[in-house]
Amino acid sequence: MRTLLVLAVVVLLGSAACGGAEDDTQRFAREAVESYVADESAYDAEGVHCTGNPRPWFVERQARVVICAVRRVEGGCDWFRVELIPLASRVATQIRLESPNAGCVLPA
């Protein structure tokens, strides 16, 4: 019975940590990629989703690289690499196509 209770707590904590709202890093990267592909007719600029900050052992770390999947108008997704470059008073980005037609499901 105790093992079942521990397993239930781990599942609940894991699902709470994995799902939910977009973090600030994801939002920043998503908005940068949306702007980057806005004039490209091959992409749906509203179909962008990105990986978030890593949370090993439930301790969040600041990501320096974010991968964003951008939905193609003709189907499928391309992955874009967003490098976050901290500057004195802001964060700059470098965006490039990482993997064409890589699928729409990003790694956790």
DSSP file (Angstrom, degrees, kcal/mol; ACC not computed):
  #  RESIDUE AA STRUCTURE BP1 BP2  ACC     N-H-->O    O-->H-N    N-H-->O    O-->H-N    TCO  KAPPA ALPHA  PHI   PSI    X-CA   Y-CA   Z-CA
    1    1 A M     >        0   0    0      0, 0.0     4,-2.0     0, 0.0     5,-0.1   0.000 360.0 360.0 360.0 -41.1    0.0    0.0    0.0
    2    2 A R  H  >  +     0   0    0      1,-0.2     4,-2.4     2,-0.2     5,-0.2   0.895 360.0  52.8 -63.3 -39.8    2.8    2.4    0.9
    3    3 A T  H  > S+     0   0    0      1,-0.2     4,-2.4     2,-0.2    -1,-0.2   0.897 107.9  51.4 -62.0 -40.7    4.5    1.7   -2.5
    4    4 A L  H  > S+     0   0    0      2,-0.2     4,-2.1     1,-0.2    -1,-0.2   0.893 109.8  49.5 -63.5 -40.5    1.2    2.6   -4.3
    5    5 A L  H  X S+     0   0    0     -4,-2.0     4,-2.1     2,-0.2    -2,-0.2   0.913 111.3  48.4 -65.1 -43.9    1.0    5.9   -2.4
    6    6 A V  H  X S+     0   0    0     -4,-2.4     4,-2.3     1,-0.2    -2,-0.2   0.914 111.5  50.6 -62.8 -43.1    4.6    6.8   -3.2
    7    7 A L  H  X S+     0   0    0     -4,-2.4     4,-2.3     1,-0.2    -1,-0.2   0.899 109.0  51.7 -61.5 -41.7    3.9    6.0   -6.9
    8    8 A A  H  X S+     0   0    0     -4,-2.1     4,-2.3     2,-0.2    -1,-0.2   0.896 109.8  49.0 -63.3 -41.0    0.8    8.1   -6.9
    9    9 A V  H  X S+     0   0    0     -4,-2.1     4,-2.7     2,-0.2     5,-0.2   0.915 111.0  49.9 -65.3 -43.2    2.7   11.1   -5.5
   10   10 A V  H  X S+     0   0    0     -4,-2.3     4,-2.5     1,-0.2    -2,-0.2   0.911 111.7  48.5 -62.2 -42.9    5.5   10.8   -8.0
   11   11 A V  H  X S+     0   0    0     -4,-2.3     4,-2.5     2,-0.2    -1,-0.2   0.917 112.9  47.7 -64.0 -43.4    3.0   10.6  -10.9
   12   12 A L  H  X S+     0   0    0     -4,-2.3     4,-2.0     2,-0.2    -2,-0.2   0.925 114.2  45.7 -64.5 -44.8    1.1   13.7   -9.6
   13   13 A L  H  X S+     0   0    0     -4,-2.7     4,-2.1     1,-0.2    -2,-0.2   0.909 113.6  50.4 -64.9 -41.5    4.3   15.7   -9.1
   14   14 A G  H  X S+     0   0    0     -4,-2.5     4,-1.9    -5,-0.2    -2,-0.2   0.909 111.1  47.0 -63.5 -43.2    5.6   14.6  -12.5
   15   15 A S  H  X S+     0   0    0     -4,-2.5     4,-1.7     1,-0.2    -1,-0.2   0.855 111.7  51.6 -70.2 -32.6    2.4   15.6  -14.3
   16   16 A A  H  < S+     0   0    0     -4,-2.0    -1,-0.2    -5,-0.2    -2,-0.2   0.877 113.1  45.0 -68.3 -37.0    2.3   18.9  -12.5
   17   17 A A  H  < S+     0   0    0     -4,-2.1    -2,-0.2    -5,-0.2    -1,-0.2   0.811 115.6  46.4 -76.3 -30.0    5.8   19.7  -13.5
   18   18 A C  H  < S+     0   0    0     -4,-1.9    -2,-0.2    -5,-0.2    -1,-0.2   0.820 112.2  43.7 -85.7 -32.6    5.5   18.6  -17.2
   19   19 A G  S  < S+     0   0    0     -4,-1.7     2,-0.2    -5,-0.2     0, 0.0  -0.294  77.3  65.1-102.3-173.2    2.3   20.3  -18.1
   20   20 A G  S    S+     0   0    0     -2,-0.1     3,-0.1     3,-0.0    -3,-0.0  -0.598  79.2   2.0 105.9-160.9    0.8   23.6  -17.6
   21   21 A A  S    S-     0   0    0     -2,-0.2     2,-0.2     1,-0.1     0, 0.0  -0.180  73.4 -97.0 -71.8 156.9    1.5   27.1  -18.6
   22   22 A E        -     0   0    0      1,-0.1    -1,-0.1     4,-0.1     2,-0.1  -0.514  40.4-130.3 -70.0 133.4    4.2   28.3  -20.8
   23   23 A D     >  -     0   0    0     -2,-0.2     4,-2.5     1,-0.1     5,-0.2  -0.339  27.5 -99.6 -82.0 171.8    7.2   29.6  -18.9
   24   24 A D  H  > S+     0   0    0      1,-0.2     4,-2.6     2,-0.2     5,-0.2   0.861 122.7  51.5 -60.8 -38.1    8.9   33.0  -19.6
   25   25 A T  H  > S+     0   0    0      2,-0.2     4,-2.6     1,-0.2     5,-0.2   0.923 110.6  48.3 -66.1 -43.9   11.7   31.4  -21.6
   26   26 A Q  H  > S+     0   0    0      2,-0.2     4,-3.1     1,-0.2    -2,-0.2   0.930 113.1  47.9 -60.3 -45.7    9.2   29.5  -23.8
   27   27 A R  H  X S+     0   0    0     -4,-2.5     4,-2.7     2,-0.2     5,-0.2   0.926 112.1  49.0 -62.6 -45.5    7.2   32.6  -24.4
   28   28 A F  H  X S+     0   0    0     -4,-2.6     4,-1.9     2,-0.2    -2,-0.2   0.934 115.9  43.1 -59.6 -48.0   10.2   34.7  -25.3
   29   29 A A  H  X S+     0   0    0     -4,-2.6     4,-2.5     2,-0.2     5,-0.2   0.913 113.4  51.8 -65.8 -43.4   11.5   32.1  -27.7
   30   30 A R  H  X S+     0   0    0     -4,-3.1     4,-2.7    -5,-0.2    -2,-0.2   0.928 110.9  47.2 -59.8 -46.4    8.1   31.5  -29.2
   31   31 A E  H  X S+     0   0    0     -4,-2.7     4,-2.0     1,-0.2    -1,-0.2   0.876 111.5  51.5 -64.7 -37.1    7.5   35.2  -29.8
   32   32 A A  H  X S+     0   0    0     -4,-1.9     4,-2.0    -5,-0.2    -1,-0.2   0.916 113.1  44.5 -64.8 -43.0   11.0   35.6  -31.4
   33   33 A V  H  X S+     0   0    0     -4,-2.5     4,-2.4     2,-0.2    -2,-0.2   0.888 109.3  56.0 -70.6 -38.4   10.3   32.6  -33.8
   34   34 A E  H  X S+     0   0    0     -4,-2.7     4,-0.6    -5,-0.2    -1,-0.2   0.921 111.4  44.3 -57.7 -43.0    6.9   33.9  -34.6
   35   35 A S  H >< S+     0   0    0     -4,-2.0     3,-0.5     1,-0.2     4,-0.4   0.893 111.0  55.3 -65.9 -39.6    8.5   37.2  -35.7
   36   36 A Y  H 3< S+     0   0    0     -4,-2.0     3,-0.3     1,-0.2    -2,-0.2   0.864 117.9  32.6 -62.8 -38.8   11.2   35.4  -37.6
   37   37 A V  H >< S+     0   0    0     -4,-2.4     3,-1.8     1,-0.2     6,-0.3   0.387  87.8 105.0 -99.9   3.5    8.8   33.3  -39.7
   38   38 A A  T << S+     0   0    0     -4,-0.6    -1,-0.2    -3,-0.5     7,-0.1   0.834  85.7  41.4 -56.3 -37.2    6.0   36.0  -40.0
   39   39 A D  T 3  S+     0   0    0     -4,-0.4     2,-0.7    -3,-0.3    -1,-0.3   0.426  92.2  99.3 -92.7   2.0    6.8   36.9  -43.6
   40   40 A E    X   -     0   0    0     -3,-1.8     3,-1.5     1,-0.1     5,-0.1  -0.803  58.7-159.8 -92.1 114.8    7.4   33.3  -44.7
   41   41 A S  T 3  S+     0   0    0     -2,-0.7    -1,-0.1     1,-0.3    32,-0.1   0.659  85.5  69.3 -69.6 -14.4    4.3   32.0  -46.4
   42   42 A A  T 3  S+     0   0    0     30,-0.1    31,-2.7    31,-0.1    32,-0.4   0.634  95.4  66.2 -77.1 -12.9    5.4   28.3  -45.8
   43   43 A Y  E <  S-A   72   0A   0     -3,-1.5     2,-0.9    -6,-0.3    29,-0.2  -0.818  73.4-135.2-116.9 150.5    4.8   28.6  -42.1
   44   44 A D  E >   -     0   0A   0     27,-2.8     3,-2.5    -2,-0.3    27,-0.4  -0.878  21.0-161.9 -95.0 100.0    1.8   29.1  -39.8
   45   45 A A  E 3  S+     0   0A   0     -2,-0.9     3,-0.3     1,-0.3    -1,-0.1   0.697  89.0  55.1 -62.0 -18.7    3.3   31.8  -37.4
   46   46 A E  E 3  S+     0   0A   0      1,-0.2    -1,-0.3    25,-0.1     2,-0.2   0.494  92.4  74.5 -90.6  -2.8    0.6   31.0  -34.8
   47   47 A G  E <   +     0   0A   0     -3,-2.5    24,-2.2    24,-0.2     2,-0.4  -0.301  69.3 124.3-102.6  48.4    1.5   27.3  -34.8
   48   48 A V  E     +A   70   0A   0     -3,-0.3     2,-0.3    -2,-0.2    22,-0.2  -0.911  28.2 168.0-111.7 132.2    4.8   27.7  -32.8
   49   49 A H  E     -A   69   0A   0     20,-1.9    20,-2.9    -2,-0.4     2,-0.3  -0.994  13.1-162.6-141.3 148.1    5.6   25.8  -29.6
   50   50 A C  E     -A   68   0A   0     -2,-0.3    18,-0.2    18,-0.3     2,-0.1  -0.845  24.6-101.6-131.3 157.5    8.9   25.6  -27.8
   51   51 A T        -     0   0    0     16,-2.3   -22,-0.1    -2,-0.3     2,-0.1  -0.411  42.0-141.1 -70.3 155.7   10.8   23.6  -25.2
   52   52 A G        -     0   0    0      1,-0.2    15,-0.1    56,-0.1    -1,-0.1  -0.292  35.8 -55.0-106.3-167.8   11.0   25.2  -21.8
   53   53 A N        -     0   0    0     -2,-0.1    -1,-0.2     1,-0.1     9,-0.1  -0.479  63.9-106.3 -68.2 139.2   13.6   25.5  -19.1
   54   54 A P        -     0   0    0      0, 0.0     7,-2.5     0, 0.0    -1,-0.1  -0.390  28.4-163.8 -67.6 146.9   15.0   22.2  -17.9
   55   55 A R    >   -     0   0    0      5,-0.2     3,-1.7    -2,-0.1     2,-0.3  -0.512   9.0-178.6-130.1  64.3   13.8   21.0  -14.5
   56   56 A P  G >  S-     0   0    0      0, 0.0     3,-1.7     0, 0.0     0, 0.0  -0.502  81.6  -5.0 -67.2 128.6   16.1   18.2  -13.3
   57   57 A W  G 3  S-     0   0    0     -2,-0.3     3,-0.1     1,-0.3     0, 0.0   0.832 129.7 -64.4  55.7  34.9   14.8   17.0  -10.0
   58   58 A F  G <  S+     0   0    0     -3,-1.7     2,-0.6     1,-0.2    -1,-0.3   0.640 107.6 123.1  67.1  17.9   12.2   19.8  -10.0
   59   59 A V    <   -     0   0    0     -3,-1.7    -1,-0.2     2,-0.0     2,-0.2  -0.948  59.3-134.9-109.8 114.8   14.8   22.5   -9.9
   60   60 A E        -     0   0    0     -2,-0.6     2,-0.3    -5,-0.2    -5,-0.2  -0.445  19.9-166.2 -74.4 138.6   14.4   24.9  -12.8
   61   61 A R        -     0   0    0     -7,-2.5     2,-0.5    -2,-0.2    -1,-0.0  -0.898  28.8-106.0-118.8 150.5   17.5   25.9  -14.8
   62   62 A Q        -     0   0    0     -2,-0.3     2,-0.2    -9,-0.1   -10,-0.0  -0.670  36.2-134.5 -79.3 122.8   17.8   28.8  -17.3
   63   63 A A        -     0   0    0     -2,-0.5     3,-0.1     1,-0.1   -10,-0.1  -0.479  19.4-171.0 -74.7 145.3   18.0   27.4  -20.8
   64   64 A R  S    S+     0   0    0      1,-0.3    20,-3.0    -2,-0.2     2,-0.4   0.561  79.6  40.3-106.1 -18.6   20.5   28.8  -23.2
   65   65 A V  E     - B   0  83A   0     18,-0.2     2,-0.4     2,-0.0    -1,-0.3  -0.999  67.3-173.8-132.5 132.8   19.1   27.0  -26.2
   66   66 A V  E     - B   0  82A   0     16,-2.6    16,-3.1    -2,-0.4     2,-0.5  -0.975  13.7-146.8-125.3 138.8   15.4   26.5  -27.0
   67   67 A I  E     - B   0  81A   0     -2,-0.4   -16,-2.3    14,-0.2     2,-0.4  -0.920  15.6-166.7-106.3 130.1   14.0   24.3  -29.8
   68   68 A C  E     -AB  50  80A   0     12,-2.8    12,-3.1    -2,-0.5     2,-0.5  -0.960  12.8-145.5-119.6 132.4   10.8   25.5  -31.4
   69   69 A A  E     -AB  49  79A   0    -20,-2.9   -20,-1.9    -2,-0.4     2,-0.5  -0.836  16.1-163.0 -92.8 128.6    8.5   23.5  -33.7
   70   70 A V  E     -AB  48  78A   0      8,-3.0     8,-2.2    -2,-0.5   -22,-0.2  -0.962  18.8-125.5-117.6 121.9    6.9   25.6  -36.3
   71   71 A R  E     - B   0  77A   0    -24,-2.2   -27,-2.8    -2,-0.5     2,-0.3  -0.443  21.2-137.4 -68.8 130.9    3.9   24.2  -38.1
   72   72 A R  E >   -A   43   0A   0      4,-3.1     3,-1.5   -29,-0.2   -29,-0.3  -0.654  13.0-128.6 -85.4 144.7    4.2   24.2  -41.9
   73   73 A V  T 3  S+     0   0    0    -31,-2.7   -30,-0.1    -2,-0.3    -1,-0.1   0.863 111.4  50.3 -60.1 -36.9    1.2   25.3  -44.0
   74   74 A E  T 3  S-     0   0    0    -32,-0.4    -1,-0.3     1,-0.3     2,-0.1   0.416 128.4 -82.9 -84.1   1.9    1.5   22.1  -46.1
   75   75 A G  S <  S+     0   0    0     -3,-1.5    -1,-0.3     1,-0.3    -2,-0.1  -0.128  88.3  52.2 111.1 152.8    1.7   19.9  -43.0
   76   76 A G  S    S-     0   0    0     -3,-0.1    -4,-3.1    -2,-0.1     2,-0.3  -0.172  73.6 -94.4  79.1-177.9    4.4   18.8  -40.5
   77   77 A C  E     -B   71   0A   0     -6,-0.3    26,-1.4   -34,-0.0    25,-1.0  -0.981  15.8-144.7-138.9 148.9    6.7   21.0  -38.6
   78   78 A D  E     -B   70   0A   0     -8,-2.2    -8,-3.0    -2,-0.3     2,-0.5  -0.868  23.9-130.3-105.0 147.3   10.3   22.3  -38.9
   79   79 A W  E     -BC  69  99A   0     20,-2.7    19,-2.6    -2,-0.4    20,-1.9  -0.865  19.4-163.1-101.1 131.2   12.4   22.8  -35.8
   80   80 A F  E     -BC  68  97A   0    -12,-3.1   -12,-2.8    -2,-0.5     2,-0.5  -0.911  13.1-137.3-111.5 140.1   14.2   26.1  -35.2
   81   81 A R  E     -BC  67  96A   0     15,-3.0    15,-1.8    -2,-0.4     2,-0.6  -0.850  16.1-165.5 -97.1 126.3   17.1   26.5  -32.8
   82   82 A V  E     -BC  66  95A   0    -16,-3.1   -16,-2.6    -2,-0.5     2,-0.5  -0.953   2.8-161.1-114.6 113.5   16.9   29.7  -30.6
   83   83 A E  E     -BC  65  94A   0     11,-2.8    11,-1.6    -2,-0.6     2,-0.6  -0.845  10.7-145.3 -95.3 127.3   20.1   30.6  -28.9
   84   84 A L  E     - C   0  93A   0    -20,-3.0     9,-0.2    -2,-0.5    -2,-0.0  -0.829  14.3-168.4 -94.9 121.0   19.6   33.0  -26.0
   85   85 A I  E     - C   0  92A   0      7,-3.1     7,-2.9    -2,-0.6     2,-0.3  -0.912  13.7-142.1-115.7 105.8   22.5   35.4  -25.6
   86   86 A P  E     - C   0  91A   0      0, 0.0     5,-0.2     0, 0.0     2,-0.2  -0.494  23.7-179.4 -70.6 130.4   22.5   37.4  -22.4
   87   87 A L        -     0   0    0      3,-3.1     0, 0.0    -2,-0.3     0, 0.0  -0.614  46.0 -82.3-116.1-179.9   23.7   41.0  -22.8
   88   88 A A  S    S+     0   0    0     -2,-0.2     3,-0.1     1,-0.2    -1,-0.0   0.900 121.5   5.3 -53.8 -48.7   24.1   43.7  -20.2
   89   89 A S  S    S+     0   0    0      1,-0.0     2,-0.3    -3,-0.0    -1,-0.2   0.370 131.1  18.4-122.7   5.4   20.5   44.8  -20.2
   90   90 A R  S    S-     0   0    0     -5,-0.1    -3,-3.1     2,-0.0     2,-0.5  -0.922  72.8-101.9-158.7-179.5   18.6   42.4  -22.4
   91   91 A V  E     -C   86   0A   0     -2,-0.3     2,-0.2    -5,-0.2    -7,-0.0  -0.979  29.8-159.7-118.6 126.4   18.7   39.0  -24.1
   92   92 A A  E     -C   85   0A   0     -7,-2.9    -7,-3.1    -2,-0.5     2,-0.4  -0.599   9.4-145.2 -96.4 163.7   19.5   38.7  -27.8
   93   93 A T  E     -C   84   0A   0     -9,-0.2     2,-0.4    -2,-0.2    -9,-0.2  -0.964  13.0-159.7-130.8 148.9   18.6   35.7  -29.9
   94   94 A Q  E     -C   83   0A   0    -11,-1.6   -11,-2.8    -2,-0.4     2,-0.4  -1.000  21.0-169.0-119.7 126.4   20.1   33.8  -32.8
   95   95 A I  E     +C   82   0A   0     -2,-0.4     2,-0.3   -13,-0.2   -13,-0.2  -0.950  13.6 158.5-120.7 134.2   17.5   31.8  -34.7
   96   96 A R  E     -C   81   0A   0    -15,-1.8   -15,-3.0    -2,-0.4     2,-0.4  -0.992  48.5 -93.7-149.7 155.4   18.2   29.2  -37.4
   97   97 A L  E     +C   80   0A   0     -2,-0.3   -17,-0.3   -17,-0.2    -2,-0.0  -0.571  40.8 177.3 -68.2 120.9   16.5   26.2  -39.0
   98   98 A E  E     +     0   0A   0    -19,-2.6   -18,-0.2    -2,-0.4    -1,-0.2   0.890  66.2   2.6 -92.6 -50.8   17.7   23.2  -37.0
   99   99 A S  E >   -C   79   0A   0    -20,-1.9   -20,-2.7     0, 0.0     3,-0.8  -0.900  67.9-141.7-145.7 109.8   15.8   20.3  -38.6
  100  100 A P  T 3  S+     0   0    0      0, 0.0   -22,-0.2     0, 0.0   -20,-0.0  -0.470  86.9   1.4 -70.4 143.5   13.4   20.5  -41.5
  101  101 A N  T 3  S+     0   0    0     -2,-0.1   -23,-0.3     1,-0.1     3,-0.1   0.872  83.3 149.4  48.5  47.5   10.3   18.3  -41.3
  102  102 A A    <   -     0   0    0    -25,-1.0   -24,-0.2    -3,-0.8     3,-0.2   0.508  58.5 -99.6 -88.8  -6.0   11.4   17.0  -37.9
  103  103 A G        -     0   0    0    -26,-1.4    -1,-0.3     1,-0.1    -2,-0.0  -0.300  25.4 -95.8 105.0 166.1    7.9   16.4  -36.6
  104  104 A C  S    S+     0   0    0     -2,-0.1     2,-0.6    -3,-0.1   -35,-0.1   0.434  93.6  89.0-103.6  -0.4    5.6   18.5  -34.3
  105  105 A V        -     0   0    0     -3,-0.2   -28,-0.0   -28,-0.1    -1,-0.0  -0.884  63.9-155.8-102.7 119.1    6.3   16.7  -31.0
  106  106 A L        -     0   0    0     -2,-0.6    -2,-0.1     1,-0.1   -56,-0.0  -0.558  25.1 -99.3 -89.7 155.5    9.3   18.3  -29.1
  107  107 A P              0   0    0      0, 0.0   -40,-0.1     0, 0.0    -1,-0.1  -0.377 360.0 360.0 -67.0 153.8   11.4   16.5  -26.6
  108  108 A A              0   0    0    -57,-0.1   -56,-0.1    -2,-0.0    -2,-0.0   0.486 360.0 360.0 -71.0 360.0   10.5   17.2  -22.9
